[in-house]
């Protein structure tokens, strides 16, 4: 049985929009769980973590620097048929003051790690959904600001250029799904279902499934 690694943040973990303390959608709702039902001949290894970034250290929570965690995960498995990489939303937080280009450099460091274990044509780089216009409000997620919203909307172009240059596959989540208005940051149940279908179709196109 082959392995598909889904490496991402809270939208891979399945955080329920607007929940606090954070609650998680069940496996049957999360896009990774829906995808698993579609690819019965492979295991979807779900590696989502709230707050995960590409290369930035979270001063409040340890272990969120994705490039470090990714290396450990890759080294712990014998092989992967494909990797779905979707990070960048948390890199937009105001504390990091990162430009779209900075975030692109971070995602490339993750790709560097991946290519030690998986061939580029089996890597699917996903630019994340856009942050909603009011994500920064106190009742939503004040770790973001207005600049964060603008930055999130520039990641698609940055990631697409990286994918072309690096020879990996590309998909823009923002072309298909959007953040729920409850928090302007996370997918709702319908979003997870739609996104699972989109990822499945892309993996078929890549001849992974």
N, C-alpha and C positions, 0 to 999 in steps of 0.2 A: 504494500500500500504506500502510495506517495504522500508527500507532505506539501501543503501550501501554508506559508507563514503570512499572517495578517499582522503587521506591525504598525501600531498607531497610538493615538491618545484616547481621550474620553469618548470620542465618536466611534472608536473601535471597541472600547470597553462596554459601551451601551448605556451611558448616563441618561437618565430620564430628564428631559428638559424641565428646568425650574425646581427640581427636587433639592431639598436641603433639610437634614443631611442628605448627601448624595445617595440616590437609589439607582438601581441598574435594571434595565429591561431583562426579561428572562431569555434564555437561550433561543427559544422559538421565535422571539421578536428581533433579537440582534441580527444585524446583517451577516455577521460571521456564522451564526447558527442557521439562518435561512440558506446561506451559501453551502453549508455543510450538507444539508438535505439534497441539494442539487448535485453535489460531487461525491457520491457515495463510494467511489473507488479511491478517494483520497481523504486524508485528514486535514482539516483546516485548523491550524495551530493559532489560536487567538491570543495575541500579545498586545492588548490595549492597556494603557495606564493613564489615569487622569493627570493632567499637567505635564505630560511628556513633551519635551522639546527635541530639536535636532541636536544641538550642541551646547545649549545654555544651561547653566546650573540654577536651579530654583533655590532661592535663599531661605524659603520656608519649608520645603519638602525635599528630602534627599532621594537620589536614584532616578531623577527625572531626565537626565541627560541621555537622550536616546542612543547616540553613537556608542556610548559605553555599554549599555545594556544589550544592544544589538549584537555586538561582538561576542558576548557571553552566550547568547541564545544560539547564534550560528555555530559556535564551536561545540555546543552541547548536543547537536544532532548530526547524524551521519550524512544526510542529504536533504535537499529541498528541490521540489519540482518547479516551484515558483515562489516569489515573494511579492506581496502587495504592501507597498510602503506609502503611508499617508500621515505625514506630520507637517507642522508649520503653523497651525492655529495658535498654539501657546507661545510660539516664538514672537507673535505679534503683540504680546503684553508690553505695557508701557515701561516696565522696569528694565527690559532688555534693550529698548531703544534701537531695535534692529531694523534695517531697511530691507526691502524685498530682496535686494542683492545679497545682503548678509545672510538672510534665511536660505537663499539659494546655495550659498557656500556651505551652510550647515547640512543641507540635504545631500549635497555632493559628497560630504564626508561619510554620510550614511551609505551612499552608493559605493564609495570606495570599499567599505567594509563588506557589503553584499557581494561585490564582484570577486572576493576571495573564495566564495562558496557557491555562487550561482552565476551562470552565464548571463550577460546583459539582456539577451532576448527573452529571458524568463523573469525579468524584473518588471513589475508594473508600478510606475511612479504615479501617485495620485495627488493632484493639488486639492487642498481641502475646500469645504464649503465656505462661502463668504460669511464673515461676521455680520450680524444684523446691525442696522443703523443705531439702535439704542442699547447695544450690549453693555456699554460702559456705565449705565445707570446703577445707582446703589443697590436697587432691588434685584439686579441681574448679576453682572460680573465687573465690578469697578477695577479689577486688575487690567482691564482694557481701557482705551480712550478713543477719541475720534480718529486719531492717527492710526490706531490699530485697525479700525474698520477699513480705512483706505489701503493700508498695507496688505490686508488679507485679500483684497480685490486685485492686487497686482501679482499675486503668487502664481496664478495660472500661466501668465505669459513667461515668467521667469522659469517655472518648472518645465514648460513645454520646450523652451530653448535648450535646457539642460538635457532633457530626454533625447532630443534630436542629436545633440553633440555627443552624448555618452552611449547612444545606441540602445537605450532602454525604452520600453513601452510607456505610453502616457495616457492618462485619463483625467479630465477635470470633473471632480465631484459636483462643482457648482453649475455645471451644464445640465444636471439632472435633478438635484435635490437642494434644499435650502434649510436654514436653521428655523426651528420652531419659534414663534413669537414669544413664547413663555420666557425664554432666556436669550434669544438671538444668537445662540451658540451651538445648540445640539439638535441632532436629528430626532424627529418623532417616529412613531411606529410606522407610519406610511413611508417616511423617508428611508428607514432601514430596509423595508421590503423592496422599494424601488432600487435602492443602491445595490442590494444583493443581486438583483436581476442584471443590473448594469455590469457589475464586476464579473458575474458568470459569463455574460456574453463576451466580454473582453478576454477572459481566460480561454474561452473557446476559440476566439480569433487568434490568440497566441498559440493555440494547439497544446495548451496545458491540460485541458479537460476534454 
